[in-house]
């Protein structure tokens, strides 16, 4: 006879998914940074020194890792933000390298320009797969598990009140 997982079991599983997502995102950041810098620089007719791209990759990873960890470790009811927002908030090093190289800024939608003024090169990811295709599933799984824990808590709270 199998027993249904408890809320505590679901919360532990969510934490495990958070750990997997954290590792996967942080591992993917350097490749993403190099790809973005190369693409944006080439589109603007400039070349970026590999050493500058390496510095930006390390700096971006250093910014993303603790911000992402805070979001993923936050209680589901605290509204700590989204993991993608943690990555989008760390585009400063990429922007600095592109600006220093003189890369042309791409045309941006008015809404996007107002919503993300610190991202003039439009490098912030809209989805995990924008960072790396391998992040799609871990991001989706973490999000679904987070939603499940949130809904289960509500359901159990309602059941406790009606008892």
SVG drawing of the C-alpha trace seen along z (x, -y; Angstrom):
<svg xmlns="http://www.w3.org/2000/svg" viewBox="-16 -54 58 56">
<polyline fill="none" stroke="black" stroke-width="0.4" points="0.0,0.0 1.5,-3.3 0.9,-6.5 0.5,-9.9 3.4,-12.3 2.9,-14.8 3.1,-18.6 6.6,-18.3 7.6,-15.7 6.4,-18.1 8.3,-20.9 11.5,-18.8 11.0,-17.9 10.6,-21.5 13.9,-22.3 15.6,-19.5 14.2,-21.0 15.4,-24.4 18.9,-23.0 18.9,-21.4 17.8,-24.6 20.3,-26.7 23.2,-24.5 22.0,-24.3 21.5,-28.1 24.8,-29.0 26.6,-26.4 24.9,-27.8 25.7,-31.5 29.3,-31.6 28.2,-30.1 25.2,-32.4 27.3,-35.5 29.9,-34.6 27.2,-33.9 25.3,-37.2 28.5,-39.3 29.6,-37.7 26.2,-38.0 25.5,-41.6 29.1,-42.7 29.0,-41.1 25.6,-42.6 27.1,-46.0 30.2,-45.4 32.7,-45.2 34.7,-42.4 35.0,-41.9 38.2,-40.7 37.8,-37.2 39.3,-38.3 36.6,-41.0 33.9,-38.4 35.5,-36.1 35.4,-38.9 31.8,-39.6 30.9,-35.9 32.4,-35.6 30.9,-38.9 27.4,-37.9 27.7,-34.5 28.7,-36.2 25.6,-38.4 23.2,-35.8 24.1,-33.0 23.1,-34.7 20.1,-36.5 18.8,-33.2 19.5,-31.4 17.4,-33.9 14.5,-33.5 14.6,-29.7 15.0,-29.4 12.2,-31.8 9.0,-30.4 6.4,-30.0 4.1,-32.3 6.6,-35.2 6.5,-36.3 10.3,-36.6 10.2,-37.2 11.1,-34.9 14.3,-33.1 14.4,-34.8 14.1,-38.2 17.2,-37.4 19.0,-36.7 17.6,-39.8 18.8,-42.0 22.4,-40.9 23.0,-42.1 25.2,-45.0 28.5,-43.2 27.4,-42.2 26.1,-45.7 29.4,-47.3 31.5,-45.1 29.3,-45.8 29.3,-49.6 33.1,-49.6 33.4,-47.8 31.1,-50.3 28.5,-47.8 25.4,-49.2 22.3,-49.0 19.4,-47.1 16.1,-48.7 13.8,-48.1 10.1,-48.1 8.9,-51.1 7.4,-48.9 10.6,-46.8 12.8,-49.9 10.7,-51.3 10.4,-48.0 14.1,-47.2 16.0,-50.5 19.2,-48.8 19.3,-46.4 19.9,-48.6 21.3,-45.6 18.1,-43.5 20.1,-40.6 17.9,-39.7 16.2,-36.3 12.4,-36.0 12.6,-32.3 15.1,-29.8 15.6,-28.4 17.0,-31.9 19.9,-31.1 20.3,-27.5 17.8,-25.0 18.7,-22.6 17.2,-24.9 13.7,-24.6 12.7,-21.4 14.3,-22.2 12.7,-25.7 9.3,-24.2 9.6,-21.5 10.6,-23.9 7.7,-26.3 5.1,-23.5 6.4,-22.1 6.3,-25.6 2.7,-26.1 1.8,-22.6 3.1,-23.4 1.4,-26.8 -2.0,-25.2 -1.6,-22.3 -1.0,-24.6 -4.2,-26.5 -6.1,-23.3 -4.8,-22.0 -5.5,-25.4 -9.1,-25.3 -9.5,-21.7 -8.1,-22.6 -10.5,-25.6 -13.5,-23.4 -12.7,-20.8"/>
</svg>
